[in-house]
Every structure is written in C-alpha cells, then in structure tokens.
C-alpha cells in the first residue's frame, strides 16, 4: 500500500507539469497573436481568472482597455 506522502508527491508533480504546459500554451498564443506586453497581462488575467462568458474583446472593453484589441 502506498504511503499518503507518495500520493501527495505524485499529485504535486502532476500539477507542476500542468503548470508548465499552461505556460507553454500561453506563451505560444501570445506569440501567435503578437500582443503588446500590456495586452498579454490582460490576456493572462482573462484566461486564468475571468469567469463571465465574454470574449476577450468584451473583457478589454469592460476593463476600459478596448484600445489594446483594436487592429489585432
């Protein structure tokens, strides 16, 4: 029978790997969109924290930063 710490370590390792995958996907998306740094910050918040069913453009408008989405 596995010790509880073994299960905890396995879960911790898995979650750390997921975090690395999230970082890679986010960076790849930012490169493809060619966003300015400030827009990347808003995109990060939108992806990881926004719970309302709105588009990124709507999110920027709500934040008063719709200008960051214009021309992209």
Secondary structure in CASP SS format (residue, H / E / C, confidence):
PFRMAT SS
TARGET T0000
AUTHOR 0000-0000-0000
METHOD secondary structure of the structure
MODEL  1
X C 1.00
X C 1.00
X C 1.00
X H 1.00
X H 1.00
X H 1.00
X H 1.00
X H 1.00
X H 1.00
X H 1.00
X H 1.00
X H 1.00
X H 1.00
X H 1.00
X H 1.00
X H 1.00
X H 1.00
X H 1.00
X H 1.00
X H 1.00
X H 1.00
X H 1.00
X H 1.00
X H 1.00
X H 1.00
X H 1.00
X H 1.00
X H 1.00
X H 1.00
X H 1.00
X H 1.00
X H 1.00
X H 1.00
X C 1.00
X C 1.00
X C 1.00
X H 1.00
X H 1.00
X H 1.00
X H 1.00
X H 1.00
X H 1.00
X H 1.00
X H 1.00
X H 1.00
X H 1.00
X H 1.00
X H 1.00
X H 1.00
X C 1.00
X C 1.00
X C 1.00
X C 1.00
X C 1.00
X C 1.00
X H 1.00
X H 1.00
X H 1.00
X H 1.00
X H 1.00
X H 1.00
X H 1.00
X C 1.00
X C 1.00
X C 1.00
X H 1.00
X H 1.00
X H 1.00
X C 1.00
X C 1.00
X C 1.00
X C 1.00
END
